[in-house]
């Protein structure tokens, strides 16, 4: 009964926000595949948000912060996706500003999940927290400045890639990666490895989109937005589900 009440409250709250975000909208055309992709991802984000907050009470206490953050990521992204969908449907232009506002909030939270899952088994310190945060901000700010035209697109790409490589070093060979390997916790090691693969393979979609969309000119706005939407679906929802699965395999979870 408590879970049903929480589901209802979460759904009402998020749908209420989306209603405000869409007070003035243009109808979605049946052949607007980009707009449809925005809708599909936004509904998946809404469902994931409700799921994470409902399941938060079912995992061991040490993992609840990670599940809460997963729900915050998908909830924030859901609200931004409603705005992005409106921008695309009404103008046919890429919602670059809204997308980067979303990324500036959600991507640091995703990166900090590495810290939070380590903290769940007492294998983290504040240095990991700050290194992941700094690397993420460098990556995002460089990418935005280049994509929005504030600096040279190549320079923005180089700065963004430097931040990404710094993150990869930390989670593979840096203190975060070493702590995970030494933890002796099978669920943590499995989850950490899957999260690293998403950050490596899943995140590779973004710089490829940047290169073909803004540097070489080989990709139109429609294709770029579909690719970004698919990447967000994987990198936000699957990321959280991996953490939830690891948490559920730990002893001490609620029955």
N, C-alpha and C positions, 0 to 999 in steps of 0.2 A: 504493500500500500504506500509506504514512504517513497519507494522508487517511482511509482505512478504519479504521485503528487509532484515530485521533483521534475519528472519529465514534463508534466503539464506546465509548471512554472517556467521552466527553461524555454519551452516552445513558445509560450505566450510572450515572454520577454523579448525573444529574438524576432518573432514575427511582428511584434509591436514596433521594434526599431526599424525593421525592413519596411513596414508600412509608412513610417515617416520618411524613410529614404526614397520611397517611390510615390510620394504624394502627387507628383506630376510626371507621368511617364508616357512614352509612346508604345503602342502595341508591338509585340514581337512578331515579325513576319515569319511565316512557315518555312521560307527558304533562306532565312538568315542563320546559317550554320554556326557562325561565330557567336551570335547572340544566344543561340540554343546552348552552346558549350558553356557560356557564362551561367545560364540558368541551371544546367545540370550540375556544374561544380558547386554553385551556391547552395543547392538543395542537399548535396552530399555533405557539404560543410555544416549545414544546419543539423542534419541527422547525426553527424559525428559529434557535434557539440553536446547535444542532448545525451548521447551515449556515454561520453567521457564523464560528464558530471553525475550521471546516474551511477556509473560504475565506480566512481571515486570511493564510495563507502565500502566497496567489496574487496579492495586491495589492502595489503599490509600498510600500517601507518607510515612507514618510511617512504613508501612509493606514492603517497597521496599528492604530494606537491607536484610530482612529475605528471600525474594524471590531470591535476587541476590546470597545469600549464598547457597540456595538450588540448584541453577544452577551451582555454582562453585563445589559443592560436586559431583553432577552427572557428570559434565564435567571432573573433575580430575579423578574420578573413571573410566570413559570411557577410558581415555588414558591408565591408568594402566591395565585395563582389556584386552586391545589389546596386551600388553606385556605379561601378565599372560597367555593368550591363546597361544601365541607363545611358551612360556616355556613349557607348558603342551604338546602341539602337537609335539614339537621337541624332548623332553626328557622323557615325561611321568612322570615327577617329580612335586611335589607340588611347586608352585611359592611363597614360604614362604616370601622371601625377598621383592618381589614386592608387595605382599598382605599387608605386614606390613608397607611398605612405603606409600601405599594408605591409610591404616587405620590411620597412624600417622598424615596425613594431613586432611582426610575427617571426621574422628570421632570427633576430637576437634571442627571442624566447626559445626557438627551436634549438639554437646552438647551446643555450644554457641547459637544455635537457641533458646534454652529456654530463654536465656538472651535477645536475639533480639526481640522475640515476646512479652516479658514483657516490653521491652523498647518502643515497638510500642504503648503501652497504658500508658506509663510513670510509670511503676511499677517495675523498675530495678535499681540496683546500681552496682558499680564496684566490690563489694565483691562477688556477685553472679557470675560474669564473671570469676574471678580468682579461686573461689572454684571449679567451673565446669571444668575449664581448668586443674587444678592440679589433680583432681580426674581422669580425662580422661588420662592424661599422665602417671600416676601411673599404671592404668589399662593396657594400651598398652605396656609400657616398660617392665613391669613384664611378660606379656604374651609373648612378643617377645623373651626376654632373655631365658625363659623356653622352648619355642617352637623351637628356633634355637639352643638350646643346650649349651648356654653360662653359664647357671646356672641350678641347679637341677630342673627338670620339676615340681615337687610338690611345690617347693619354688616359682617358677614363677607363678604357678596357684594361690597360696595363695595371692601373691602380687597383681596379676591382679584382683582377686575377691574383695580384700580390696578396690581397686580403684572403682570398679563397685558399691559396696555397699555404698560407700561414695557419689557417684553420685545419687543413688536411694534415699538416705536420703535427699539430698539437694532438689531434685525435688518433693518429697512427703511431707516431714516433715520440711525441712529447710526453709530458707528465700524465695527461689524461689517458692516452693509450697505454702507457706502462702500468698505471694504476689498475686499469680494467683487466689487463692480462694477469696481474698478480693477485687479483681479488679472490680467486678461488671460488667464485660464485658463477655457476654454469649459466644461469638465466641472464645474469649481467653481461657475461662475455658474449653470449649469443645475441642479445639485444644490442650491445655496443657495436658488434661487428655488422649487424644489419643496418644500424643507423649510419655507420661510416660508409657503407655501400650506397645508401641513398644520397648522402652528402657528396660522394664522389661521382657516381653515375647519374643519379637523378638531377643533381645540381649542374651537371655538364650541359644540360639542355639550355640553361639561361645564357651562358657565354656564347653558345652556338647561335642562339637566337639573336644575341647582340651583334655578333659578327655578320650574319647574313641579313639582318634587318637594318643595321645602321652603318656598317663599315664597307661591305661589298655591294649592297643594294640588290642582293639576289632573292629577297623574300618580301612579299607584300604584307600590309598590316593585318589582313585577315589570317594568313598562315601564321604570322608571328603570335597573334593573340590566342589562336587555338593551341599552339605549342606551349605558350606560357600557362594557359589554363590547365592543360593536361599535366604539366610539370607541378603546378600548385596542388592538383588533386593527389598526386603521388607523394610529394614532399611534405605535405601538411597532414593529410589523413593517414597515410600508411605509416608515417613516422610515429604518430601517436598510438596507432594500433600495435606497433611493435613493442612499445613501452608497456602498454596495457597487458599484452600477452606475457611479457616477462614478469610483470608484477603479479599476475594471476598464478604464475607457477611457483611463487614463493610461499614458504610456510607462514602461517599467522594471518592469512587473509580471512575476511569475514565470510561466513557461510550463508 
